[in-house]
């Protein structure tokens, strides 16, 4: 599973692993609460008084297992996020490098004509990146548990915001009026991808 070689099947299998880890994690916590392990826990605590791992909750019989599952889950989520962001960066590279999208001047036209021409469409160099991102998030929405998906899409939005800010807004681009309109149109298209997940996706950018 990498930005250059991935498919929906690999993404779905990875979601299955994450869901399984979360399920087993929850079951272990239930068993720790429901089953009386008092004697074993006392013996375990006594044997570890002088060698206690602060990262383990010794009040939970399966504390170490739960901690390991949580780490696996986090690592897999971070891998998915990294691949999504890298794929978006690769597919939008020409878009962010081509300053003509934003610096091209609008021809001097009458106010009525100018207003009509400002109804822009999404830049062609940006469409594929948006389409792949939308497809990936749809697969994740249907395959991943709600809690992890919530954390994931918010992290993806944060990463995209950082990428766009660093590659476009912080570069030496002299935005024309038309360029401002084009950038706004492209960003609205990006916000629409996250629209199914929250009421105001622009708040994350």
Secondary structure, 3 states (H helix, E strand, C coil): CECCECCHHHHHHHHHHHHHHHHHHHHHHHHHHHCCCHHHHHHHHHHCCCCCCCCCCCCCCCHHHHHHHHHHHHHHHHHHHHHHHHHHHHHCHHHHHCCHHHHCCCCCCCHHHHHHHCCCCCCHHHHHHHHHHHHHHHHHHHHCCHHHHHHHHHHHHHHHHHHHHHHHHCCCCCCCHHHHHHHHHHHHHHHHHHHHHCCCHHHHC
